[in-house]
């Protein structure tokens, strides 16, 4: 009898969780809004020293206009 009671409880919990999950999902027929026009993409550059990509606004350039991600990498690259 206890086994039947536990099976019923487990079934109820699984059923509730499935229903909760399916109701939480977005309606597929509802169109997604377009991205905001205020968001602007920024160019990404690759550091000449470590090859990591970073935003162009954070770039540090040497005299030959080579981009670096930091002053430290500019100094390290200049010593090689």
Secondary structure as the mmCIF struct_conf table of DSSP 4:
data_model
#
loop_
_struct_conf.conf_type_id
_struct_conf.id
_struct_conf.beg_label_comp_id
_struct_conf.beg_label_asym_id
_struct_conf.beg_label_seq_id
_struct_conf.end_label_comp_id
_struct_conf.end_label_asym_id
_struct_conf.end_label_seq_id
HELX_RH_AL_P HELX_RH_AL_P1 UNK A 2 UNK A 24
BEND BEND1 UNK A 25 UNK A 25
HELX_LH_PP_P HELX_LH_PP_P1 UNK A 26 UNK A 27
TURN_TY1_P TURN_TY1_P1 UNK A 28 UNK A 29
BEND BEND2 UNK A 30 UNK A 30
HELX_LH_PP_P HELX_LH_PP_P2 UNK A 31 UNK A 36
TURN_TY1_P TURN_TY1_P2 UNK A 37 UNK A 38
STRN STRN1 UNK A 44 UNK A 46
TURN_TY1_P TURN_TY1_P3 UNK A 48 UNK A 50
STRN STRN2 UNK A 53 UNK A 55
HELX_RH_3T_P HELX_RH_3T_P1 UNK A 56 UNK A 58
STRN STRN3 UNK A 60 UNK A 61
TURN_TY1_P TURN_TY1_P4 UNK A 63 UNK A 64
STRN STRN4 UNK A 67 UNK A 68
BEND BEND3 UNK A 69 UNK A 70
HELX_RH_AL_P HELX_RH_AL_P2 UNK A 71 UNK A 79
#
